[in-house]
Amino acid sequence: RIRGVPARYVGNPLLDIARPSLSREAFARKHGLSASQPLVGLLPGSRHQEVERILPAMLGACQMLKNKQPSVQFALGLAPNIGQEGILNQAQRHGINPAIVAEERYDLMAHSDLVLAASGTATLECGIIGTPLIVIYKTSWLSYLLGRMLVKVPFIGLVNLVAGKQGVPEFIQNETRPGAIFLMAQMLVSPGRPREAVKGELAKIPGRLGQPGAAQRAAAEVLDVLLQHS
């Protein structure tokens, strides 16, 4: 009502849909993975320029992680408009052979031990599911500077904006160095205090978004307004 317009928050519809459909064992079996070995999920975004800027840093970090922990597996979630062949070639040049997950993004999020995600809705979806993640954002410097001038927000990741604090690490622009991402990934993929701290923060995310059933409540609000003016 700040602007004199009545408003009511009905919740976030992601609470109703951000959940896996397969067990970890079934997901691993479908994609040629081991359910007993650690899994890192990669979500580099859905726009070509976004993927071009972010994926190399992700793959560089994953290469370092694989060298340090050979048992780590990788699954790469790709949007339908992103060609697989070029991405796979790029991954293999980094010594990585990830499973390609074209669908089942929520299964990838839920069954990964850690997700490297481009800033966007995926960060909030991971937060709802509860999987530790690292948020990565890189765009042209002009776009970044313009964005910073026009939009004043303390964080890039939706999950941190909802939390009101930096509950998960963010790597932005020149911070998106493979070595830096690797060091953070190494801490979060394995059991320990850093991982548990992030999981504790993520456990609070669903409660901040309200209750499931947002779509039904929104429809009920619209129907109520229509009936009042009929």
C-alpha positions, 0 to 999 in steps of 0.5 A: 500500500505504499503507493496507495494500491492494495497488495497481498503476497500470496507466496512463491509458486516455486514452492510447489514445483521445485522438487525432484521426481526421481530418487538419487539412485534412479537419477544416477542410473539414468545418467550413468553416474554413481549414487555413492560418489559426490556429484557437482551440478553445473547450471551455466544459464540459458542464454548463449552469451551467459554460458560463454562467459560463465562456463569456462570458469566453472569448468576450470574450477571443476578440473581443479576439483577433479584433480584434487578429488578424482571420485567427484562426478559432474552433471551439466544442466543445459537449456534446450537452446544450447548445443550439446556438442560444443559444450561437451568438447569444451568440457573434455578439453578440461578433462571432464566428461559430465553427464548432460541433463537436458530435463530433470533440472530439479533432480540435478539440483536435489541429487548434487552435493554442490551446484555451481549456478549462474545467477538467476532463478536456479539459485532460488530453486536450489535454495528451496531444495536445500542443496549448497551452491555457489552463485556465479555472475559475469557479463560485459563490463558495460552491462555490469556498470549500467546494471549497478547504476540502475539497480541497487541491490546488495547481492546478485543471487536471488537466494541471497536476496530472499535470505537478506544476507549472503548465505551462499557465496557469490563470485561476480565479474573479475572474481569469477576465477577458476582457482577461487571457485575451486577453493570454495567448491572444495570446502562445500562439496565435502562434509564439514562446518562450511557446508553445514553453515550453508545448509543451515541458511538454506533451510530457512529459505522456504519459510521466507517464501510463504506456504505452498499453494501460491497459484491457487491463492492468486486465482482466489484473489483475482476471483474475489476482485472480479466478484466485487466489481461484477 
